[in-house]
Amino acid sequence: MVEQNSDNQKLVRVRAHMQESGIDAYVCMHTDSHSSEYIAPCDERIAFLSGFKGSNGLCVVTKDEALMWTDSRYYIAAGQQLEAGWEMRKMSRDDDSWFEFLKKKLVAEQTVGIDFKQYPASAVKTRAEYFTKANIKFEHVENIADRVWAEPAFETRPTRPVNPVKVLDLEFCGKTSLEKQAILSEKMKDVEYDMLLVTTLDDICWLTNMRGTDIEYNPVFFAYLVFTPDCKKERME
């Protein structure tokens, strides 16, 4: 049985920030603002908060519990790595999902806080509808893990990489970036939108024919891309 009233100062500070933000449960995911599965050290919030270092984790903190969900690849590792005050939950039929747990845990008018930058818009909509039906609020909160990580009592957060990028030779890309942009422009004629925001790093790399090293073992670089079909050719180059 995990000791809930531990001396884990990270959890103490998380709960203090939760109280300041007016939320009753804080949710943190193992991802970044680009929905990446593999992330840079500066985005390893799950490892910082809980001690778990696997590539698939989700943390929920309430006033008296701290739970970390992961899949079957990591059950043994999580059991060994989780810090005091944390309890592992399985991403399987054996345990409730995180949102099922919170639906049972919270009462009407209480609030779930999550950094929407970590969560795809479609998922935000789905979960908001789920909690609304239970009369539970589902709101954006400035990432509490980031706030705690910035405090001097804890280890320094790694800086966000800004490594050089390079343009791949055409033999590795199949088409030039301009040719890919022309294809995208044609596709956008079939929809009602005038602008496309691209946040996933591999899609940005594909469209630009550029590669980077901002995430280890992944040839990507941190960026956001806004595309409009009527860009001038010289701008697209």
C-alpha positions as a LaTeX table, in Angstrom:
\begin{tabular}{lrrr}
\hline
Residue & $x$ (\AA) & $y$ (\AA) & $z$ (\AA) \\
\hline
Met1 & 0.00 & 0.00 & 0.00 \\
Val2 & 1.48 & 3.37 & $-1.02$ \\
Glu3 & 1.83 & 5.90 & 1.77 \\
Gln4 & $-0.22$ & 8.87 & 0.62 \\
Asn5 & 0.98 & 11.28 & 3.33 \\
Ser6 & 4.64 & 11.01 & 2.34 \\
Asp7 & 7.41 & 13.57 & 2.56 \\
Asn8 & 7.57 & 13.84 & $-1.22$ \\
Gln9 & 8.11 & 17.57 & $-1.60$ \\
Lys10 & 7.27 & 17.52 & $-5.31$ \\
Leu11 & 3.78 & 16.30 & $-4.48$ \\
Val12 & 3.53 & 18.86 & $-1.70$ \\
Arg13 & 4.32 & 21.62 & $-4.17$ \\
Val14 & 2.05 & 20.19 & $-6.89$ \\
Arg15 & $-0.86$ & 20.22 & $-4.47$ \\
Ala16 & $-0.04$ & 23.75 & $-3.38$ \\
His17 & $-0.17$ & 24.91 & $-7.00$ \\
Met18 & $-3.39$ & 22.96 & $-7.52$ \\
Gln19 & $-4.96$ & 24.84 & $-4.66$ \\
Glu20 & $-3.74$ & 28.17 & $-6.05$ \\
Ser21 & $-5.20$ & 27.28 & $-9.46$ \\
Gly22 & $-8.53$ & 26.17 & $-8.02$ \\
Ile23 & $-8.39$ & 22.60 & $-9.33$ \\
Asp24 & $-9.12$ & 19.33 & $-7.56$ \\
Ala25 & $-7.19$ & 16.99 & $-9.85$ \\
Tyr26 & $-4.13$ & 17.60 & $-12.02$ \\
Val27 & $-3.42$ & 15.47 & $-15.10$ \\
Cys28 & 0.01 & 15.29 & $-16.76$ \\
Met29 & 0.93 & 13.23 & $-19.81$ \\
His30 & 4.13 & 11.85 & $-21.29$ \\
Thr31 & 4.16 & 14.01 & $-24.39$ \\
Asp32 & 5.04 & 17.51 & $-25.55$ \\
Ser33 & 3.29 & 20.34 & $-27.36$ \\
His34 & 3.69 & 18.45 & $-30.65$ \\
Ser35 & 2.04 & 15.15 & $-29.57$ \\
Ser36 & 5.42 & 13.43 & $-29.73$ \\
Glu37 & 5.84 & 9.94 & $-28.28$ \\
Tyr38 & 9.58 & 10.38 & $-27.86$ \\
Ile39 & 10.41 & 13.65 & $-26.17$ \\
Ala40 & 13.34 & 15.85 & $-25.20$ \\
Pro41 & 14.67 & 15.82 & $-21.61$ \\
Cys42 & 13.08 & 19.24 & $-20.98$ \\
Asp43 & 9.63 & 17.68 & $-21.57$ \\
Glu44 & 10.13 & 14.62 & $-19.32$ \\
Arg45 & 7.55 & 15.83 & $-16.81$ \\
Ile46 & 6.42 & 12.34 & $-15.80$ \\
Ala47 & 9.98 & 11.35 & $-14.90$ \\
Phe48 & 10.45 & 14.56 & $-12.92$ \\
Leu49 & 7.18 & 14.28 & $-11.01$ \\
Ser50 & 7.04 & 10.55 & $-10.32$ \\
Gly51 & 10.46 & 9.06 & $-11.05$ \\
Phe52 & 9.06 & 6.81 & $-13.80$ \\
Lys53 & 11.28 & 6.96 & $-16.90$ \\
Gly54 & 9.30 & 4.93 & $-19.44$ \\
Ser55 & 7.97 & 6.27 & $-22.75$ \\
Asn56 & 4.29 & 5.84 & $-21.90$ \\
Gly57 & 2.92 & 7.31 & $-18.72$ \\
Leu58 & 0.12 & 9.49 & $-17.41$ \\
Cys59 & $-0.03$ & 11.04 & $-13.95$ \\
Val60 & $-3.04$ & 12.11 & $-11.92$ \\
Val61 & $-2.68$ & 13.98 & $-8.63$ \\
Thr62 & $-5.56$ & 14.68 & $-6.28$ \\
Lys63 & $-5.48$ & 16.05 & $-2.73$ \\
Asp64 & $-4.83$ & 12.58 & $-1.29$ \\
Glu65 & $-3.65$ & 10.34 & $-4.14$ \\
Ala66 & $-0.95$ & 10.32 & $-6.80$ \\
Leu67 & $-1.41$ & 7.72 & $-9.55$ \\
Met68 & 0.68 & 6.91 & $-12.61$ \\
Trp69 & $-0.77$ & 4.85 & $-15.47$ \\
Thr70 & 1.46 & 2.90 & $-17.85$ \\
Asp71 & 1.26 & $-0.13$ & $-20.14$ \\
Ser72 & 2.41 & $-3.72$ & $-19.67$ \\
Arg73 & 5.92 & $-3.04$ & $-20.97$ \\
Tyr74 & 6.67 & $-1.02$ & $-17.88$ \\
Tyr75 & 4.87 & $-2.63$ & $-14.93$ \\
Ile76 & 8.06 & $-3.94$ & $-13.35$ \\
Ala77 & 10.09 & $-0.80$ & $-14.08$ \\
Ala78 & 7.38 & 1.48 & $-12.72$ \\
Gly79 & 7.18 & $-0.55$ & $-9.54$ \\
Gln80 & 10.89 & 0.01 & $-9.03$ \\
Gln81 & 11.14 & 3.63 & $-10.17$ \\
Leu82 & 8.10 & 5.38 & $-8.70$ \\
Glu83 & 8.94 & 7.71 & $-5.85$ \\
Ala84 & 7.25 & 7.77 & $-2.43$ \\
Gly85 & 3.59 & 8.75 & $-2.51$ \\
Trp86 & 2.96 & 7.34 & $-6.02$ \\
Glu87 & 0.95 & 4.29 & $-7.01$ \\
Met88 & 1.04 & 2.53 & $-10.37$ \\
Arg89 & $-2.13$ & 1.85 & $-12.33$ \\
Lys90 & $-2.32$ & $-0.42$ & $-15.38$ \\
Met91 & $-3.50$ & 0.73 & $-18.79$ \\
Ser92 & $-5.62$ & $-2.37$ & $-19.11$ \\
Arg93 & $-9.01$ & $-3.72$ & $-18.20$ \\
Asp94 & $-7.76$ & $-4.48$ & $-14.70$ \\
Asp95 & $-7.86$ & $-0.82$ & $-13.68$ \\
Asp96 & $-10.08$ & 2.13 & $-14.47$ \\
Ser97 & $-8.76$ & 4.58 & $-17.03$ \\
Trp98 & $-7.63$ & 7.91 & $-15.62$ \\
Phe99 & $-10.87$ & 9.62 & $-16.62$ \\
Glu100 & $-13.01$ & 6.82 & $-15.20$ \\
Phe101 & $-11.06$ & 7.06 & $-11.96$ \\
Leu102 & $-11.62$ & 10.82 & $-11.75$ \\
Lys103 & $-15.31$ & 10.49 & $-12.56$ \\
Lys104 & $-15.65$ & 8.22 & $-9.52$ \\
Lys105 & $-13.24$ & 10.21 & $-7.36$ \\
Leu106 & $-14.60$ & 13.71 & $-7.82$ \\
Val107 & $-17.97$ & 15.14 & $-6.98$ \\
Ala108 & $-20.16$ & 17.63 & $-8.82$ \\
Glu109 & $-18.62$ & 21.03 & $-9.56$ \\
Gln110 & $-15.07$ & 19.90 & $-8.83$ \\
Thr111 & $-12.43$ & 20.62 & $-11.47$ \\
Val112 & $-9.94$ & 18.59 & $-13.48$ \\
Gly113 & $-6.98$ & 20.68 & $-14.66$ \\
Ile114 & $-4.78$ & 19.77 & $-17.62$ \\
Asp115 & $-2.40$ & 21.69 & $-19.84$ \\
Phe116 & $-4.29$ & 21.68 & $-23.14$ \\
Lys117 & $-0.98$ & 22.19 & $-24.97$ \\
Gln118 & $-0.20$ & 18.58 & $-24.05$ \\
Tyr119 & $-3.49$ & 17.23 & $-25.35$ \\
Pro120 & $-4.84$ & 17.13 & $-28.96$ \\
Ala121 & $-7.85$ & 19.36 & $-29.54$ \\
Ser122 & $-10.07$ & 16.42 & $-30.46$ \\
Ala123 & $-9.17$ & 14.67 & $-27.20$ \\
Val124 & $-9.86$ & 17.84 & $-25.22$ \\
Lys125 & $-13.33$ & 18.02 & $-26.77$ \\
Thr126 & $-14.05$ & 14.35 & $-26.04$ \\
Arg127 & $-12.92$ & 14.52 & $-22.42$ \\
Ala128 & $-14.68$ & 17.84 & $-21.81$ \\
Glu129 & $-17.96$ & 16.28 & $-22.98$ \\
Tyr130 & $-17.31$ & 13.21 & $-20.80$ \\
Phe131 & $-16.75$ & 15.24 & $-17.64$ \\
Thr132 & $-19.53$ & 17.72 & $-18.39$ \\
Lys133 & $-22.03$ & 14.86 & $-18.36$ \\
Ala134 & $-20.80$ & 14.05 & $-14.84$ \\
Asn135 & $-21.09$ & 17.73 & $-13.83$ \\
Ile136 & $-17.31$ & 17.92 & $-13.43$ \\
Lys137 & $-15.34$ & 20.83 & $-14.87$ \\
Phe138 & $-12.49$ & 20.15 & $-17.31$ \\
Glu139 & $-10.22$ & 23.17 & $-17.69$ \\
His140 & $-6.87$ & 24.30 & $-19.02$ \\
Val141 & $-4.24$ & 25.04 & $-16.39$ \\
Glu142 & $-0.75$ & 26.38 & $-16.91$ \\
Asn143 & 1.40 & 23.28 & $-16.56$ \\
Ile144 & 1.92 & 22.63 & $-12.85$ \\
Ala145 & 4.84 & 20.26 & $-13.46$ \\
Asp146 & 6.65 & 23.14 & $-15.18$ \\
Arg147 & 5.96 & 25.46 & $-12.27$ \\
Val148 & 7.32 & 22.99 & $-9.72$ \\
Trp149 & 10.32 & 22.14 & $-11.92$ \\
Ala150 & 11.24 & 25.83 & $-11.99$ \\
Glu151 & 11.49 & 26.02 & $-8.20$ \\
Pro152 & 15.06 & 26.19 & $-6.81$ \\
Ala153 & 14.49 & 23.30 & $-4.41$ \\
Phe154 & 14.51 & 20.79 & $-7.28$ \\
Glu155 & 16.94 & 19.76 & $-9.99$ \\
Thr156 & 17.42 & 22.23 & $-12.82$ \\
Arg157 & 15.22 & 21.60 & $-15.80$ \\
Pro158 & 17.18 & 20.87 & $-19.01$ \\
Thr159 & 17.06 & 23.67 & $-21.55$ \\
Arg160 & 15.05 & 23.27 & $-24.74$ \\
Pro161 & 17.36 & 22.24 & $-27.63$ \\
Val162 & 17.97 & 24.70 & $-30.44$ \\
Asn163 & 20.25 & 22.56 & $-32.59$ \\
Pro164 & 21.05 & 23.38 & $-36.24$ \\
Val165 & 18.80 & 21.94 & $-38.95$ \\
Lys166 & 19.76 & 20.75 & $-42.40$ \\
Val167 & 17.99 & 20.32 & $-45.74$ \\
Leu168 & 18.09 & 16.78 & $-47.10$ \\
Asp169 & 19.27 & 16.10 & $-50.65$ \\
Leu170 & 16.46 & 15.43 & $-53.12$ \\
Glu171 & 17.50 & 11.79 & $-53.51$ \\
Phe172 & 16.31 & 11.16 & $-49.94$ \\
Cys173 & 13.04 & 13.11 & $-50.24$ \\
Gly174 & 11.47 & 12.08 & $-53.54$ \\
Lys175 & 10.03 & 15.55 & $-54.16$ \\
Thr176 & 11.19 & 19.08 & $-53.48$ \\
Ser177 & 9.55 & 21.04 & $-50.70$ \\
Leu178 & 7.85 & 23.26 & $-53.31$ \\
Glu179 & 6.39 & 20.21 & $-55.04$ \\
Lys180 & 5.01 & 18.95 & $-51.72$ \\
Gln181 & 3.57 & 22.40 & $-51.00$ \\
Ala182 & 1.85 & 22.39 & $-54.39$ \\
Ile183 & 0.24 & 19.02 & $-53.56$ \\
Leu184 & $-0.92$ & 20.38 & $-50.22$ \\
Ser185 & $-2.34$ & 23.49 & $-51.88$ \\
Glu186 & $-4.42$ & 21.30 & $-54.21$ \\
Lys187 & $-5.73$ & 19.27 & $-51.28$ \\
Met188 & $-6.74$ & 22.44 & $-49.45$ \\
Lys189 & $-9.01$ & 23.45 & $-52.33$ \\
Asp190 & $-11.39$ & 20.70 & $-51.17$ \\
Val191 & $-11.83$ & 22.15 & $-47.67$ \\
Glu192 & $-13.22$ & 25.43 & $-46.39$ \\
Tyr193 & $-10.13$ & 26.52 & $-44.50$ \\
Asp194 & $-7.65$ & 29.12 & $-45.71$ \\
Met195 & $-4.76$ & 28.23 & $-43.45$ \\
Leu196 & $-3.23$ & 25.04 & $-42.06$ \\
Leu197 & $-1.42$ & 24.90 & $-38.71$ \\
Val198 & 1.02 & 21.98 & $-38.49$ \\
Thr199 & 2.28 & 21.05 & $-35.02$ \\
Thr200 & 3.55 & 17.49 & $-35.42$ \\
Leu201 & 7.30 & 17.51 & $-35.95$ \\
Asp202 & 7.52 & 14.64 & $-38.44$ \\
Asp203 & 4.93 & 16.33 & $-40.69$ \\
Ile204 & 6.92 & 19.57 & $-40.61$ \\
Cys205 & 10.06 & 17.66 & $-41.52$ \\
Trp206 & 8.30 & 15.97 & $-44.42$ \\
Leu207 & 6.90 & 19.19 & $-45.88$ \\
Thr208 & 10.12 & 21.20 & $-45.56$ \\
Asn209 & 12.58 & 18.38 & $-46.37$ \\
Met210 & 14.50 & 19.48 & $-43.30$ \\
Arg211 & 15.87 & 17.37 & $-40.47$ \\
Gly212 & 17.21 & 18.09 & $-36.99$ \\
Thr213 & 18.48 & 16.56 & $-33.75$ \\
Asp214 & 16.37 & 18.24 & $-31.06$ \\
Ile215 & 15.05 & 14.87 & $-29.81$ \\
Glu216 & 17.51 & 12.00 & $-29.40$ \\
Tyr217 & 17.22 & 9.21 & $-31.98$ \\
Asn218 & 14.54 & 11.18 & $-33.87$ \\
Pro219 & 15.52 & 13.33 & $-36.88$ \\
Val220 & 13.25 & 16.24 & $-35.95$ \\
Phe221 & 13.50 & 19.84 & $-34.78$ \\
Phe222 & 11.15 & 21.96 & $-32.67$ \\
Ala223 & 8.89 & 24.10 & $-34.83$ \\
Tyr224 & 5.36 & 25.09 & $-35.70$ \\
Leu225 & 4.35 & 25.63 & $-39.31$ \\
Val226 & 1.57 & 27.77 & $-40.76$ \\
Phe227 & 0.74 & 27.07 & $-44.39$ \\
Thr228 & $-1.47$ & 29.06 & $-46.74$ \\
Pro229 & $-1.99$ & 27.94 & $-50.35$ \\
Asp230 & $-1.54$ & 31.46 & $-51.71$ \\
Cys231 & 2.01 & 31.90 & $-50.40$ \\
Lys232 & 4.29 & 33.48 & $-52.95$ \\
Lys233 & 6.80 & 31.11 & $-54.47$ \\
Glu234 & 9.78 & 33.08 & $-53.16$ \\
Arg235 & 8.34 & 32.88 & $-49.63$ \\
Met236 & 7.82 & 29.13 & $-49.84$ \\
Glu237 & 11.45 & 28.69 & $-50.86$ \\
\hline
\end{tabular}
